[in-house]
Amino acid sequence: METLGDILVGGANWLWWLYEAVISLALAAFGVIDVVLNPVLSTVLRVLNPIGNVLGDVVYGVVSVLSPAWGLVIISAITGVVMLFMFKYTSNQQAIVAAKDTIKANLLALKLYKDELRVTFLSQWRLMLGIARLQWHMFKPVVIVLLPMLVGLSQMGIRYQWRALHAGEQAYVHVYMDEPLSHEVALEAGAGAEVEVGAMAGAGDYAWRIRATEPGVYTLKFLVDTETIDKELVVGDGLERVSVERAGAHWVTQLFHPVEALLPSRSAVSRIEIKYPDRESWIYGSDYWVLTFFVISMLVALVLAPVFKVKF
């Protein structure tokens, strides 16, 4: 029993080491890719985000007459149809069909000629080649569709992931910088909010507690030494878009927070954040909206693929 226990413990330790090694390699690979892609994607998103903001305002202005749940369902269904057509016209449909036929033929050969060693090995080799070709032909349309999809998801996120402050509701505002105690920082709330507590200096930030006063879109002004930095504040009860964070020119931040202009590159401030509340709903609430979106859009694409003769 002790030997069996030692084997099980050793196997578990080996699996854990393998898991940590895979995670470390994945993080290292992402770090390299991030360094290479950040200058490109950051520049591209500076162009795409303003376009996405305009289109998002138009789309959500149209569906604002519906409940948030029905608006999400309709947008998800339309997105599924759009992605279906984009995949069809950016992919080599004939090559995908040919690759799938190769896979089916060799699977059948493996079943029919399982006693023929030479045929079995040859069919396995052709099967792997067919799978590789299929993945290659799927790669191009997925890459083309990916960035517009992410921009669209970011527009959904700023409306479904968080909600605007209600009148009378409190929230915390944080200004992050490397050495906060070496700077003079002040907040001018103006209309729409009152400062209740702050500024409170932390290890890497200054924080204020504010209270929203009346619905609308307002501007908070932060005075950092001789620099003045604006941050949008949204108060309301509907499906208003909210900008949780204003930050610098990293593509991930631009993707998740597309509304406001980037902070100046030489600013002492690295980012400004308002702690907006999560939106509560099992359908369109924080994090749940992503599940609703993918389920509906994928179902619509799968159902309509035979109708529009799309192969994938």
C-alpha positions, 0 to 999 in steps of 0.5 A, a space after each residue: 500500500 505504501 508503494 502504491 501511495 508513493 506512486 500516486 503521490 509521485 504521479 500527482 507531483 509530476 502532473 502538477 509540475 507539468 501543469 506549472 511548466 505549461 502555464 509558465 511557457 504559455 505566459 512567456 510566449 504571450 509576453 513575447 507576442 505581446 511585445 511584438 504585437 503591442 505597437 501594431 495593435 495599439 495603433 490599429 485600435 486607436 483607429 477602430 475604437 472611435 469607429 466602434 464607439 460611434 457604431 455602438 451608440 447607433 446600435 444601442 440607440 436603436 435597441 434601447 426601446 427594448 429591454 436589455 435582455 431582448 436587446 442582447 438576444 437580437 444583437 447576438 443573433 445578428 452578430 452570428 449571421 454577420 460572422 457567418 457571412 464573413 467566414 464564408 467570404 474570407 475562407 476557401 470553402 472548396 478547400 475546406 470541403 476537400 479537407 473534410 472529404 479527405 478526413 472522412 475517406 481515411 476514417 472509413 479506410 481505417 475501419 474497413 482495412 484495419 487488418 492491413 497494416 500498410 493501409 492503416 499507417 498510410 490512412 493515419 498519415 493522410 488523416 493527419 494531413 487532412 486535419 492539418 489542412 483543415 485547420 490551416 484553411 480555418 485559420 485565415 478567416 478566424 484571424 480576419 474575423 477576430 479583431 472586429 469581433 473583439 471590438 464588438 465585444 468591447 462595445 458590449 462590455 462597456 454596457 453589460 459588464 458594468 452599470 452607471 452609478 445611480 443618483 445618490 450612490 457612492 463609488 471609489 475613484 483611484 488615480 494610479 502612479 508609480 510614486 504617489 507621495 511625490 506628487 500633488 494630486 487634487 480632484 475637482 468633481 464639478 456637477 454630477 458628483 460630490 467628493 465625500 472622502 479623499 484624497 487618500 494616499 496608498 502604496 501606488 495610488 490616490 483614492 476618493 469616495 464620491 457620491 453621484 448627484 443626478 443623471 448625466 455624463 460628467 467630467 471629473 478633473 484631476 490636478 496632478 502637479 501642473 497637469 490636468 487630466 479628465 475622466 468621464 463619469 456616468 450617472 443613470 438608470 439605463 443601459 448607458 456605456 461606462 468607461 471604467 478606466 482611462 489608461 495608456 497605450 497598451 492594446 489590452 487596455 484599449 480593447 477593454 476600455 475603448 471610450 476615452 482618449 489614451 493618457 499622455 505618454 509622459 503623464 505621471 498617471 498610469 491609469 484612472 479608475 472608477 469602481 462602477 457596480 456590476 450589472 445584475 442579471 442572469 442573462 445580461 449581467 456582468 460575465 453572464 452576458 458573454 455566455 448569452 452572447 456566445 450561445 445565441 450567436 453560435 446557435 444561430 450560425 450553426 442553424 443557418 450554415 446549411 441555409 447559406 451553404 457555409 462549410 466549416 
